[in-house]
Amino acid sequence: MNPVKNLQDKIAFVQGGSRGIGAAIVKRLASEGAAVAFTYQSSTVAAEKIVSEIVGAGGNAIAIQADSANPELLQQAIRQATEHFGGLDILVNNAGILPWGPLEELTLAQIDLTLAINVRSVIIASQEATRHMRAGGRIINIGSINADRTPIAGGAVYAMSKASLVGFTKGLARDLGPRSITVNNVQPGPVETDMNPASSETAAQLKKLMALGRYGKDSEIASFVAYLAGPEAAYITGASLSIDGGFSA
């Protein structure tokens, strides 16, 4: 466990926390002392493994199966987490999908699902979380640098879904400021995960567009999220913050 316990006695809920960046965020928040509830859709084995690792290291975590495209299940998961741990201090909206292809080839079902998970679930989770969140809480949305820069064709719908988080973050920061709740949007660049390997043909193209010439690590995104969730970031709100290896430089 991390010797620095910046999040001791805090309670966190991570939407989409069983794989990739989400799993790294769950583990990092737990390592800094937070009790963490997280959702997963179908990766039961992976979710149980994360919980086992955290509990085995002396932390506290639960996994809740819930499809982020289903508003009722998402609301229920947040209520279950707050009842289990006795409150809520941190919400991380990490669930997302990546539709890619020419606009004329995307189906209506693909577009609707993208909006349901990448946009609506952020709104629904934030709405439910604020009903339970204590003063001084944190809402952290995981957006994408593609909201600012989409240099490869096929990402129009995805970029649009992530760009919407910029405006939502600003507006919600105003709404929740009187309660000392901060709202921020983290915009990762290309990050190596099982769904986005740094060894792919697309990755080779993207690396050429980055100042550092490499993919990010999920742990690097997680550390940034943990900072925003901690006490030293109390004066940051309404911001969209890029962590992209110079992809947008």
C-alpha positions in Angstrom: 0.0 0.0 0.0 1.1 3.6 -0.6 2.6 5.1 2.6 1.0 8.4 1.8 -2.7 8.2 2.8 -4.1 11.4 1.3 -7.5 9.8 1.0 -7.7 8.2 4.4 -11.4 7.9 5.5 -12.7 9.0 2.1 -15.2 6.9 0.2 -14.9 6.7 -3.6 -17.1 5.3 -6.4 -15.6 4.5 -9.7 -17.9 3.9 -12.7 -16.2 1.3 -14.9 -13.3 0.1 -12.7 -12.5 -3.5 -13.6 -10.1 -3.0 -16.6 -7.5 -0.7 -17.9 -7.4 2.9 -16.7 -10.4 2.3 -14.4 -8.8 -0.6 -12.6 -5.6 1.5 -12.1 -7.7 4.3 -10.6 -9.5 1.9 -8.2 -6.2 0.5 -7.0 -4.5 3.9 -6.7 -7.4 5.4 -4.7 -7.4 2.4 -2.4 -3.7 2.6 -1.9 -4.1 6.1 -0.7 -6.6 5.1 2.0 -10.0 5.4 0.3 -12.7 2.8 0.6 -13.6 2.1 -3.1 -16.7 0.8 -4.7 -16.6 0.3 -8.5 -18.8 -1.0 -11.2 -18.2 -3.6 -13.9 -20.4 -4.9 -16.7 -19.2 -8.4 -17.4 -15.6 -8.9 -16.2 -16.6 -10.6 -12.9 -13.3 -12.5 -12.5 -11.2 -9.3 -13.1 -13.4 -7.4 -10.7 -13.2 -10.0 -7.9 -9.4 -10.1 -8.4 -9.1 -6.4 -7.9 -11.2 -6.5 -4.7 -9.1 -9.5 -3.4 -5.8 -7.6 -4.1 -7.0 -4.5 -2.3 -8.5 -6.3 0.7 -5.3 -8.5 0.9 -3.2 -5.3 1.1 -5.3 -4.0 4.0 -7.7 -1.8 2.0 -11.4 -1.8 1.5 -13.3 -2.3 -1.8 -16.4 -3.8 -3.3 -17.4 -4.5 -6.9 -20.9 -4.0 -8.1 -22.1 -5.3 -11.4 -24.0 -2.6 -13.3 -24.3 -1.7 -17.0 -23.5 2.1 -17.3 -26.0 2.2 -20.2 -28.8 1.4 -17.8 -29.7 4.5 -15.6 -31.6 2.6 -13.0 -28.8 0.1 -12.4 -26.2 2.8 -12.2 -28.3 4.8 -9.7 -28.8 1.6 -7.7 -25.1 0.9 -7.6 -24.3 4.3 -6.2 -27.0 4.0 -3.6 -25.6 0.5 -2.7 -22.1 1.9 -2.3 -23.2 4.8 -0.1 -25.2 2.5 2.1 -22.4 -0.1 2.4 -19.7 2.5 3.3 -21.8 5.1 4.9 -21.4 8.1 2.6 -19.6 9.3 -0.5 -16.7 11.7 -1.1 -15.3 10.9 -4.6 -17.0 10.0 -7.9 -14.9 9.0 -10.9 -16.8 8.6 -14.1 -14.6 6.4 -16.2 -17.0 4.1 -18.2 -16.7 4.7 -21.9 -16.7 3.1 -25.3 -14.8 3.9 -28.5 -16.8 3.8 -31.7 -14.6 4.5 -34.7 -15.3 4.7 -38.3 -16.9 6.9 -41.0 -20.0 8.6 -39.8 -22.1 7.2 -42.6 -21.1 3.6 -41.6 -22.0 4.0 -37.9 -25.4 2.5 -37.0 -28.0 4.4 -34.9 -27.5 1.7 -32.2 -23.8 2.5 -32.0 -24.4 6.2 -31.8 -27.1 5.8 -29.1 -24.9 3.5 -27.1 -22.0 5.9 -27.3 -24.2 8.7 -26.0 -25.7 6.5 -23.3 -22.4 5.4 -21.8 -20.0 8.3 -22.6 -22.4 11.1 -21.9 -25.6 10.1 -20.2 -24.0 7.8 -17.6 -21.8 10.7 -16.5 -24.8 12.9 -16.0 -26.8 10.2 -14.2 -23.9 9.1 -11.9 -23.1 12.7 -11.0 -26.8 13.5 -10.3 -27.2 10.5 -8.0 -23.8 11.0 -6.4 -24.5 14.6 -5.5 -27.5 13.5 -3.5 -25.2 11.6 -1.2 -21.8 13.5 -1.5 -20.4 15.3 1.5 -19.1 18.8 1.5 -15.6 19.0 0.0 -16.3 16.1 -2.3 -14.8 15.5 -5.8 -16.3 14.6 -9.1 -13.7 13.6 -11.8 -14.7 12.8 -15.3 -12.5 10.8 -17.6 -12.7 12.4 -21.0 -10.3 12.2 -23.9 -7.7 14.5 -25.6 -9.8 13.7 -28.7 -12.2 16.4 -27.5 -9.4 18.9 -28.5 -7.6 17.0 -31.2 -8.7 14.2 -33.5 -5.9 13.8 -36.1 -7.1 10.5 -37.5 -10.3 10.1 -39.5 -13.2 8.1 -38.0 -13.5 9.6 -34.5 -16.2 12.3 -35.0 -18.8 10.7 -32.7 -16.4 9.7 -30.1 -14.8 13.1 -30.0 -18.2 14.7 -29.8 -19.2 12.5 -26.8 -16.0 13.5 -25.0 -16.2 17.2 -25.9 -19.6 17.3 -24.2 -17.9 16.6 -20.9 -16.0 19.8 -21.1 -19.2 21.9 -20.9 -20.8 19.6 -18.4 -17.8 19.9 -16.1 -17.8 23.7 -16.2 -21.6 23.9 -15.5 -21.5 21.4 -12.7 -18.5 23.1 -11.1 -20.6 26.2 -10.8 -23.6 24.3 -9.4 -21.6 22.5 -6.7 -19.1 25.2 -5.8 -21.1 26.4 -2.8 -20.8 22.9 -1.3 -17.0 23.0 -1.9 -17.4 20.1 -4.3 -14.9 20.3 -7.2 -15.7 19.0 -10.7 -12.9 18.3 -13.2 -12.4 16.6 -16.5 -9.2 14.5 -17.1 -8.3 14.2 -20.8 -5.9 11.3 -21.4 -4.0 10.9 -24.6 -3.2 7.5 -26.0 -2.7 5.1 -23.0 -1.7 1.5 -23.2 -4.4 -0.9 -22.2 -5.5 -4.4 -23.3 -8.0 -2.7 -25.7 -5.4 -0.1 -26.9 -2.0 -1.8 -27.1 1.0 0.3 -27.7 2.2 -2.2 -30.2 -0.6 -1.8 -32.7 -0.4 -0.3 -36.2 -2.5 2.6 -35.1 -0.3 3.2 -32.1 2.7 3.6 -34.4 0.9 6.4 -36.1 -0.1 8.1 -32.9 3.3 8.0 -31.4 4.6 10.1 -34.2 2.1 12.8 -33.1 3.3 12.9 -29.5 6.1 15.1 -28.1 7.2 12.2 -25.9 6.8 9.6 -28.6 5.3 7.0 -26.3 1.9 5.8 -25.0 1.0 6.7 -21.5 0.6 4.2 -18.6 -2.7 3.6 -16.9 -0.8 4.2 -13.6 0.1 7.7 -14.8 -3.6 8.6 -15.4 -4.5 7.1 -12.0 -1.9 9.2 -10.1 -3.3 12.3 -11.7 -6.9 11.3 -10.7 -5.7 10.6 -7.1 -4.1 14.1 -7.0 -7.4 15.7 -8.1 -9.2 13.6 -5.5 -6.9 14.8 -2.7 -6.6 17.8 -0.5 -3.9 19.6 -2.5 -6.3 20.0 -5.4 -9.1 21.7 -3.5 -8.7 25.0 -5.6 -9.0 23.2 -9.0 -12.5 23.0 -10.4 -14.3 23.4 -13.7 -11.1 22.4 -15.5 -10.3 20.1 -18.4 -6.8 18.9 -17.8 -4.8 17.1 -20.5 -2.4 14.3 -19.7 -1.3 13.3 -23.1 2.5 13.1 -23.6 2.4 16.2 -25.8 -0.3 14.8 -28.2 -1.9 18.3 -28.2 1.3 20.3 -28.1 
